[in-house]
Amino acid sequence: MRELELYFGPQHLGMVGNFSITLKVEGDRIIKASANPGYLHRGFEKLMEQRTWIQNFPLVCRINVVEPDHMELIYSMGVEKLAGIEVPKKGKYIRSIYCEMARVASHLFGAWAYANMLGFDTVANWAMYHRDLLLDMFEELTGARVYHIYIRPGGVRRDFPDGFTDRLVKTLHKIGGKVPDYNALFFENRLFKERAEGIGVVTREEAIRMGAVGHTIKAIGMEYDIRKIEPYAAYDQVDFNIPTRTGGDAYSRLLAIRDDMIESVHMIFKLIDKMPTNGEVCTKTPNPFKWKVPAGEAYVRCESSRGELGLYMVSNGGDKPYRVHFNTPSYNHGLTVLEKALEGESIADVGNIMISLYVVPPEIDR
Amino acid sequence: MNKTNFLNPFKAIKYLFEKPKTLRYPFETKEIADRYRGFHKNDWDKCTGCGNCADICPNKAIIMVKIDELIAKPEEGMKDERPQLDYGRCCFCGLCVDICPPGSLSLTKDFFHIHFDTDTFKFIPKDEKNNKEIFKSEDDYSIFNASLSHRKENYGGFSPDIRYALFEPDRIEMPEIEPDERKLSFIEQVIGYDKDQAREEAGRCLECKLCEEACPAHLKISDYIDAIYREEPKESLEKIFEDNPIPSICGRICMAHCEDACSLHIRGDSLAIRWIKRYAADTIKNFKEELEIHPGKPTGKKIGIIGAGPSGLSLAYFLRLQGHEVVVYDELTGGGGAIRIGPPAYRLPLEAIDKDVNYIKSLGVEFNFNTKVGRDVKFEDIFKSNDAVFIGIGNTISFSTRVPNSDKCIFALDFLKDNKIGEMRKVDKNVIVIGGGNVAMDVARETTRLQHIQYPGQEVVTKTVSLEDWDELPATDLEIKEAKEEGIKFNPAWGPKEVVLDDKGNISGLLCKKVKSVFDEDGKFSPTFYEEKEKFLEGGMIIEAIGQRPDFSFLPDELNKKLEFTERRKVKVDENGMTTIPKIFAGGDIVNINLDAVTAIADAKIAAEGINKYFNKNQ
């Protein structure tokens, strides 16, 4: 049969985000896929070199549209490591709770994208609605729904409002109560299972070689989670599991995401129980107009909802970062793992596999 | 996969009977969170126009714009600018709110603006107090009209909170000698910052430069503070010397108008600008050797300066740097003028004064101390032998209360002068000080120290009597607080009626009458009393500290007649500092109404420029 070259995206219904894949196909089988990023390059890393340490934290969240919170966290952690700032205990708990909220919201968004992509519109609408309930909580806590700009070097910007944790628990119970319905309509739905099972398999060796992280390797049975390996914020204060699966295919990955979400909700309850009621939430940082961070370099990492997120930052002792570089999970997943996983699959499953790998193009183009 | 599994999705049918979750916007609206970060509002009554919001804005969405109505009505400590937002650039991060020192800027729950004209997205925020037209009440507000010019009142969102502010509101506490210890001697009360404290305090400066506008001499404050922050005290001191050649003195006794204007002062403690200046001056041990400041090329012009007070010293320095020859005359044994005799040693030791004076001397200024013009040298000679003459003689004659037997009282200036540069006065165990100004506080606090030195372990009392009530006392709050700490008793709103003598003709006390009001309706000083309400204060010594006036007796009669005065009995000078007599310039306490050192320096700056202009014109 004749080989064809096919452009999948950026203007394609099955494509999520501004991203494109060039496919070499024979019939509807993919022989070779090559990822084609760059449509969303906004030069954040370069821009950050021109902004002061405090001016950067409203900027970093924009790197990942779906989940801005871990970007704020990783930037703050980097600055804190360079400047030797210790976050107060309560601030750490708030950071953890906030990041777990972000994880749940992000996974719900992922569920929307996946369900929407495969035509499960009812589930997609539910997921969007439930994410919206969490956005209400974010709005109450931070004053914004998407770009929260909440974690700043030294801690967080404001304490929890009165009664916030009660309302958060109520909201999470409301969402959690719908899990059986989600299972019935989506996760354990035969239609979905047949679409996703055995698709886009990534083997253990490939995953390790290509630097896959997050639920992509959790779906192969690897318990790899930065929250456990190198605990930050208040993750060393609570006990939690790392849900894993064994299939390594799109279906296992999605179930790993679901289990991760449920585990996050349980973790928020535990964190709220243990959180100190009094105390500072933020360490005073120096005057923003005079703040110079000591020269040095730092690498920090955290577990975002997509997997290990790293930040390499260099200071030359000035009032601005000398160099900032993000190591984002979508970069590995979208450029190397995706190309490998698409080989031999059908054209109809491109979007399916891409979303199951949880690729968020803005993370690739920084 | 079994059959039930296949039928599972039909469970969702139950949701058909639920109410829709979607809101029918705009008929159904949602409650917006209390911290919502929407459009700005700005309380113009609190906003100082400091521009910190514009400086921190990461997107440069804020610029400061001149406001006509503020230019027309200038207010002290406020700039005539207000922030303007460009909502095409704003990212609603709220950094501007967290940095705002007065806490005037906040965000609201408004977020609607639709317009064909992009210029309408540039917006100068005000609040419902200052702009009633834009902010509508609940009844008048309609979401269909919502825009930047149709907003809901009391719709506040993300607001400033001092606990989470990006600046540090608390001052580094200045180490001081405790009241119980300091009242026993003339030891300098303020110990001074060390290197780390000075650096940390300097680090609080937001560089808004409100202070520089408030300072009469317009010192480049944010520059020299920043140099201290960078641990460059030499650079800092050189910056100070550009506008103020007596930093050791001003670093101790400046009235610090800058600190009143400091934007941190509104919700926290103002920056300790004076103490940082003092740190800079004290850290550099030898000005002559360490500073790179040199007199200019000789010009051949000669200036005579009468009075080595702050204005005279400063003028001598400024003119000397330009290469002029400068001769200074003063009747005291050293430089400093009123500063030498006025501020007690616990606040301004003579060494600090001499450090500044000796430096100015080392630059080639000729000082003639112990030389009273009119007695030791004739004014006419000075006038003839110099190309210009500057009079900075200050107020040297004390006013008297002129109540019966007031001739038995002591004048404040004589008392202070003897204690500082002469022989310590012998004081009584029970002393009354008449006056409520800073000089009265100095006298009272000095008296307390002398009493403790002369009557160790015995009970001693110092009281003050002032016409002004607590809220009107002209002394600074800090002085009053420190005086109280040292055990001084206050009798505000009492006026002297008669000095009471005992059989031997010695003072036994002061009879006082209650004050009805101090000022008349026009705000002029014109005290009235309840003559029948009397109070007797016991005391063996009374010191009058109720004000001073200048002594122009050294001027020849024909010049004295030509010298004109303002309504407030100040020497009239033009914009160049020249009096109504050509070639004679004036400055300091005889010209300005602030009666402090830094205003005298400002006068000297004006006169230095004026004298140069005068020379250029008459070449």
Chai-1 contact restraints between the chains, C-beta under 6 A:
chainA,res_idxA,chainB,res_idxB,connection_type,confidence,min_distance_angstrom,max_distance_angstrom,comment,restraint_id
A,R51,B,P58,contact,1.0,0.0,6.0,A-B,restraint_1
A,Q55,B,P58,contact,1.0,0.0,6.0,A-B,restraint_2
A,P58,B,P58,contact,1.0,0.0,6.0,A-B,restraint_3
A,P58,B,C91,contact,1.0,0.0,6.0,A-B,restraint_4
A,P58,B,C93,contact,1.0,0.0,6.0,A-B,restraint_5
A,T122,B,A12,contact,1.0,0.0,6.0,A-B,restraint_6
A,Y129,B,K21,contact,1.0,0.0,6.0,A-B,restraint_7
A,E139,B,A33,contact,1.0,0.0,6.0,A-B,restraint_8
A,E140,B,A33,contact,1.0,0.0,6.0,A-B,restraint_9
A,G143,B,R35,contact,1.0,0.0,6.0,A-B,restraint_10
A,G143,B,Y36,contact,1.0,0.0,6.0,A-B,restraint_11
A,G143,B,R37,contact,1.0,0.0,6.0,A-B,restraint_12
A,G143,B,F158,contact,1.0,0.0,6.0,A-B,restraint_13
A,A144,B,R37,contact,1.0,0.0,6.0,A-B,restraint_14
A,I149,B,C93,contact,1.0,0.0,6.0,A-B,restraint_15
A,R157,B,Y164,contact,1.0,0.0,6.0,A-B,restraint_16
A,R158,B,Y164,contact,1.0,0.0,6.0,A-B,restraint_17
A,A184,B,N8,contact,1.0,0.0,6.0,A-B,restraint_18
A,A184,B,K11,contact,1.0,0.0,6.0,A-B,restraint_19
A,L185,B,P9,contact,1.0,0.0,6.0,A-B,restraint_20
A,L185,B,A12,contact,1.0,0.0,6.0,A-B,restraint_21
A,N189,B,P9,contact,1.0,0.0,6.0,A-B,restraint_22
A,R190,B,M1,contact,1.0,0.0,6.0,A-B,restraint_23
A,R190,B,N5,contact,1.0,0.0,6.0,A-B,restraint_24
A,R190,B,F6,contact,1.0,0.0,6.0,A-B,restraint_25
A,N287,B,G203,contact,1.0,0.0,6.0,A-B,restraint_26
A,P288,B,I56,contact,1.0,0.0,6.0,A-B,restraint_27
A,P288,B,L166,contact,1.0,0.0,6.0,A-B,restraint_28
A,F289,B,L206,contact,1.0,0.0,6.0,A-B,restraint_29
A,F289,B,E207,contact,1.0,0.0,6.0,A-B,restraint_30
A,K290,B,G203,contact,1.0,0.0,6.0,A-B,restraint_31
A,K290,B,Y229,contact,1.0,0.0,6.0,A-B,restraint_32
